[in-house]
Amino acid sequence: MNTSALIMMLVTEGIVIAFTGYFFYRVLTTKKHGEPDSFTENDDQE
């Protein structure tokens, strides 16, 4: 593998890891909604 291919592979993997980490962080730090979690808790509402 030549140098330019190695650099492109490392940059691409870095971008993918950065996006994955960013969205994983977003999932873990989202605020809870005030909605009920299950359908059975929603029986009194039509």
C-alpha positions as CSV (number, residue, x, y, z in Angstrom):
1,M,0.0,0.0,0.0
2,N,1.5,3.3,-1.0
3,T,1.6,6.4,1.3
4,S,-1.3,8.3,-0.2
5,A,-3.6,5.3,0.2
6,L,-2.6,4.8,3.8
7,I,-3.2,8.5,4.6
8,M,-6.6,8.4,2.9
9,M,-7.5,5.2,4.9
10,L,-6.5,6.7,8.2
11,V,-8.3,10.0,7.5
12,T,-11.5,8.1,6.5
13,E,-11.4,5.9,9.6
14,G,-10.8,9.0,11.7
15,I,-13.8,10.7,10.3
16,V,-16.0,7.6,10.8
17,I,-14.8,7.3,14.4
18,A,-15.4,11.0,15.1
19,F,-19.0,10.8,13.7
20,T,-19.7,7.6,15.7
21,G,-18.4,9.1,18.9
22,Y,-20.3,12.4,18.4
23,F,-23.7,10.7,17.8
24,F,-23.0,8.2,20.6
25,Y,-22.4,11.2,22.9
26,R,-25.6,12.8,21.7
27,V,-27.6,9.7,22.5
28,L,-26.2,9.4,26.0
29,T,-26.8,13.1,26.8
30,T,-30.3,13.6,25.5
31,K,-32.9,14.9,28.0
32,K,-35.8,12.8,28.9
33,H,-39.2,13.6,27.4
34,G,-42.3,14.0,29.6
35,E,-44.1,11.3,27.7
36,P,-44.9,7.9,29.2
37,D,-42.5,5.1,28.3
38,S,-45.1,2.3,27.7
39,F,-48.4,2.1,26.0
40,T,-50.2,0.8,29.1
41,E,-49.4,4.1,30.9
42,N,-51.3,5.9,28.2
43,D,-54.7,4.0,28.6
44,D,-56.6,7.0,30.1
45,Q,-55.9,9.1,27.1
46,E,-57.8,8.7,23.8
